[in-house]
Amino acid sequence: MKNHSLTELISQLNCVYMIAALEDAPQSQELIRQVIDILRYKMDRKGHIIKVSEELTAVDNFISIFKLRFNDMLQYDNEIDQSCLDVYISHYTIMAFIENSLYHAFKNKEGIWKIKICMKKQGSFLHIKIDDNGSGFDIDKYMQKDMPDIEYGTILSTISRLAGYYKKEDVIKIKSSIDKGTSVEVNIPI
């Protein structure tokens, strides 16, 4: 989406936000605000280096939207070492995997959907672990996709960006089992 189109979309969403305010619909207002924040975050911060706290705020907004729709069916948990919040990471390092879980991993999943983020410093690395109990996928087949045409924010683009930025191929490790879920480990030098 081009920046001009994004600006127009946000302007229209702000109009809907104002109508929700006039109708005294606070839940609708909050949902619209979160959608606006997510759109701005994805497009305006694209390619930036940001604080972990900023990425986690976007994750929280995104998950809140899905929790409104799916209620108790979606369970989100995190164990974040507070010393990690001021560490700088590449934009969409965590969000790409959260988006993937919510848009794809739970597509045909029955029962409770679970996502968990754990983060801590280990030596000279920031260790991030993202787990879901979704449908899983064939990681080897997925990794064989054509790299030149990957879209920003996808798993492949995130792997490529982080490998290029940190000059390491093993920044991200993914384990996935069909019908059991996916576990992503990100180790960022700090």
TISE-926770 format. One record per residue (C-alpha): x, y, z; residue in one letter. Coordinates in nm, 4 decimals. Last residue first. Layout:
BEGIN
{{X; Y; Z}; a}
...
# end
This chain:
BEGIN
{{2.3262; -0.6962; 2.1511}; i}
{{2.3423; -0.9864; 1.9026}; p}
{{1.9943; -1.1096; 1.8153}; i}
{{1.8893; -1.4681; 1.8704}; n}
{{1.5405; -1.5428; 1.7377}; v}
{{1.3758; -1.8724; 1.8199}; e}
{{1.0491; -1.9700; 1.6536}; v}
{{0.8331; -2.2599; 1.7669}; s}
{{0.5434; -2.3822; 1.5555}; t}
{{0.2407; -2.5931; 1.6242}; g}
{{0.1311; -2.9506; 1.6789}; k}
{{-0.0993; -3.0305; 1.3840}; d}
{{0.1978; -3.0458; 1.1417}; i}
{{0.5195; -2.9879; 1.3295}; s}
{{0.7216; -2.6679; 1.3103}; s}
{{1.0677; -2.5738; 1.4245}; k}
{{1.2064; -2.2371; 1.3202}; i}
{{1.5515; -2.0979; 1.3919}; k}
{{1.6232; -1.7297; 1.3332}; i}
{{1.9581; -1.5494; 1.3640}; v}
{{2.1282; -1.8487; 1.2035}; d}
{{2.2412; -1.6979; 0.8728}; e}
{{2.4500; -1.4222; 1.0279}; k}
{{2.5509; -1.0846; 0.8828}; k}
{{2.3358; -0.9097; 1.1476}; y}
{{2.1439; -0.6923; 0.9017}; y}
{{2.1517; -0.9385; 0.6143}; g}
{{2.0414; -1.2385; 0.8205}; a}
{{1.7799; -1.0200; 0.9917}; l}
{{1.6380; -0.8930; 0.6632}; r}
{{1.6315; -1.2388; 0.4976}; s}
{{1.4633; -1.4094; 0.7934}; i}
{{1.2101; -1.1270; 0.8186}; t}
{{1.1432; -1.1351; 0.4445}; s}
{{1.0845; -1.5096; 0.4580}; l}
{{0.8529; -1.4860; 0.7598}; i}
{{0.6457; -1.2181; 0.5902}; t}
{{0.6498; -0.8535; 0.6960}; g}
{{0.7793; -0.7149; 0.3674}; y}
{{0.6673; -0.9217; 0.0686}; e}
{{0.8914; -1.1811; -0.0896}; i}
{{0.9426; -1.1659; -0.4647}; d}
{{1.3211; -1.2086; -0.4786}; p}
{{1.3167; -1.5112; -0.2397}; m}
{{1.1278; -1.7665; -0.4511}; d}
{{0.9912; -2.0165; -0.2017}; k}
{{1.2174; -2.3012; -0.0940}; q}
{{1.1943; -2.1999; 0.2728}; m}
{{0.8263; -2.2992; 0.2830}; y}
{{0.9019; -2.6533; 0.1661}; k}
{{1.1632; -2.6955; 0.4385}; d}
{{0.9334; -2.5402; 0.7008}; i}
{{0.6451; -2.7793; 0.6328}; d}
{{0.3720; -2.6123; 0.8372}; f}
{{0.2158; -2.6103; 1.1829}; g}
{{-0.1577; -2.6269; 1.2564}; s}
{{-0.1417; -2.3907; 1.5500}; g}
{{-0.0127; -2.4444; 1.9034}; n}
{{0.1972; -2.1304; 1.8950}; d}
{{0.5410; -2.0499; 2.0278}; d}
{{0.7576; -1.7389; 2.0007}; i}
{{1.1018; -1.7408; 2.1598}; k}
{{1.3202; -1.4302; 2.1718}; i}
{{1.6805; -1.4415; 2.2936}; h}
{{1.8646; -1.1100; 2.3025}; l}
{{2.2283; -1.2035; 2.2728}; f}
{{2.5590; -1.1081; 2.4396}; s}
{{2.5122; -1.3512; 2.7271}; g}
{{2.1501; -1.4612; 2.7240}; q}
{{1.9110; -1.1697; 2.7556}; k}
{{1.5486; -1.2651; 2.7907}; k}
{{1.2279; -1.2931; 2.5942}; m}
{{0.9420; -1.5392; 2.5975}; c}
{{0.6401; -1.4956; 2.3702}; i}
{{0.3428; -1.7314; 2.3914}; k}
{{0.0564; -1.7910; 2.1528}; i}
{{-0.2254; -2.0343; 2.2190}; k}
{{-0.5412; -2.1076; 2.0226}; w}
{{-0.7974; -2.3106; 2.2192}; i}
{{-0.9998; -2.5688; 2.0308}; g}
{{-1.0144; -2.6356; 1.6589}; e}
{{-0.7436; -2.5228; 1.4202}; k}
{{-0.8277; -2.4748; 1.0537}; n}
{{-0.6998; -2.1169; 1.0179}; k}
{{-0.5050; -2.1189; 1.3445}; f}
{{-0.1588; -2.1191; 1.1921}; a}
{{-0.2459; -1.8845; 0.9045}; h}
{{-0.3676; -1.5357; 0.9935}; y}
{{-0.3110; -1.5396; 1.3703}; l}
{{0.0113; -1.7376; 1.3667}; s}
{{0.1571; -1.5524; 1.0689}; n}
{{0.0731; -1.2176; 1.2251}; e}
{{0.2497; -1.3196; 1.5468}; i}
{{0.5511; -1.4379; 1.3458}; f}
{{0.5828; -1.1148; 1.1488}; a}
{{0.5225; -0.9118; 1.4680}; m}
{{0.8359; -1.0389; 1.6387}; i}
{{1.1060; -0.9059; 1.4043}; t}
{{0.8630; -0.6582; 1.2485}; y}
{{1.0975; -0.3587; 1.2879}; h}
{{1.4607; -0.4575; 1.3468}; s}
{{1.5611; -0.4710; 1.7096}; i}
{{1.6832; -0.2251; 1.9728}; y}
{{1.7017; -0.3264; 2.3392}; v}
{{1.5074; -0.0978; 2.5745}; d}
{{1.2442; -0.3592; 2.6634}; l}
{{1.4950; -0.6405; 2.7222}; c}
{{1.5760; -0.5465; 3.0842}; s}
{{1.2085; -0.6102; 3.1655}; q}
{{1.2547; -0.9845; 3.1050}; d}
{{0.9443; -1.0702; 2.9066}; i}
{{0.7384; -1.3773; 2.9806}; e}
{{0.4362; -1.3521; 2.7586}; n}
{{0.0961; -1.5115; 2.7320}; d}
{{-0.1794; -1.4999; 2.4749}; y}
{{-0.4850; -1.7233; 2.4770}; q}
{{-0.7299; -1.7079; 2.1878}; l}
{{-1.0578; -1.9028; 2.2212}; m}
{{-1.1366; -1.6874; 2.5245}; d}
{{-1.2657; -1.4040; 2.3063}; n}
{{-1.2384; -1.4765; 1.9313}; f}
{{-1.3334; -1.1395; 1.7828}; r}
{{-1.2286; -0.9076; 2.0618}; l}
{{-0.9262; -1.1335; 2.1211}; k}
{{-0.8227; -1.0801; 1.7585}; f}
{{-0.8165; -0.7040; 1.8030}; i}
{{-0.6318; -0.7347; 2.1335}; s}
{{-0.3686; -0.9545; 1.9637}; i}
{{-0.2832; -0.6763; 1.7202}; f}
{{-0.2684; -0.4093; 1.9882}; n}
{{-0.0464; -0.6281; 2.2113}; d}
{{0.1861; -0.7059; 1.9187}; v}
{{0.2130; -0.3343; 1.8358}; a}
{{0.3009; -0.2592; 2.1993}; t}
{{0.5533; -0.5449; 2.1878}; l}
{{0.7290; -0.3891; 1.8869}; e}
{{0.7551; -0.0534; 2.0657}; e}
{{0.8900; -0.2160; 2.3835}; s}
{{1.1526; -0.4032; 2.1791}; v}
{{1.2922; -0.0657; 2.0776}; k}
{{1.3098; 0.0191; 1.7089}; i}
{{1.5391; -0.0154; 1.4084}; i}
{{1.3478; 0.1001; 1.1053}; h}
{{1.2729; -0.0882; 0.7824}; g}
{{0.8982; -0.0204; 0.7971}; k}
{{0.8156; 0.2158; 1.0853}; r}
{{0.5524; 0.4130; 0.8935}; d}
{{0.3914; 0.1136; 0.7194}; m}
{{0.3469; -0.1518; 0.9860}; k}
{{0.3183; 0.0867; 1.2794}; y}
{{0.0766; 0.3174; 1.1041}; r}
{{-0.1472; 0.0272; 1.0074}; l}
{{-0.1280; -0.1171; 1.3593}; i}
{{-0.2099; 0.2172; 1.5235}; d}
{{-0.5074; 0.2720; 1.2912}; i}
{{-0.6395; -0.0775; 1.3672}; v}
{{-0.5948; -0.0148; 1.7402}; q}
{{-0.7819; 0.3164; 1.7216}; r}
{{-1.0656; 0.1472; 1.5310}; i}
{{-1.0948; -0.1245; 1.7950}; l}
{{-1.0893; 0.1283; 2.0788}; e}
{{-1.3609; 0.3377; 1.9154}; q}
{{-1.5738; 0.0290; 1.8544}; s}
{{-1.5442; -0.0661; 2.2220}; q}
{{-1.6233; 0.2909; 2.3252}; p}
{{-1.9499; 0.3139; 2.1286}; a}
{{-2.1005; 0.6437; 2.2481}; d}
{{-2.2711; 0.7073; 1.9137}; e}
{{-2.0786; 1.0329; 1.8748}; l}
{{-1.7543; 0.8504; 1.9601}; a}
{{-1.8309; 0.5742; 1.7084}; a}
{{-1.8938; 0.8442; 1.4477}; i}
{{-1.5560; 0.9996; 1.5335}; m}
{{-1.3789; 0.6650; 1.4947}; y}
{{-1.5499; 0.6114; 1.1571}; v}
{{-1.4081; 0.9477; 1.0444}; c}
{{-1.0653; 0.8466; 1.1799}; n}
{{-1.0923; 0.5267; 0.9753}; l}
{{-1.1449; 0.7389; 0.6644}; q}
{{-0.8337; 0.9474; 0.7393}; s}
{{-0.6361; 0.6293; 0.8094}; i}
{{-0.7396; 0.4917; 0.4702}; l}
{{-0.6474; 0.8157; 0.2931}; e}
{{-0.3053; 0.8273; 0.4612}; t}
{{-0.2458; 0.4633; 0.3711}; l}
{{-0.3359; 0.5336; 0.0084}; s}
{{-0.0862; 0.8224; 0.0008}; h}
{{0.1824; 0.6042; 0.1635}; n}
{{0.1431; 0.3357; -0.1010}; k}
{{0.0000; 0.0000; 0.0000}; m}
# end
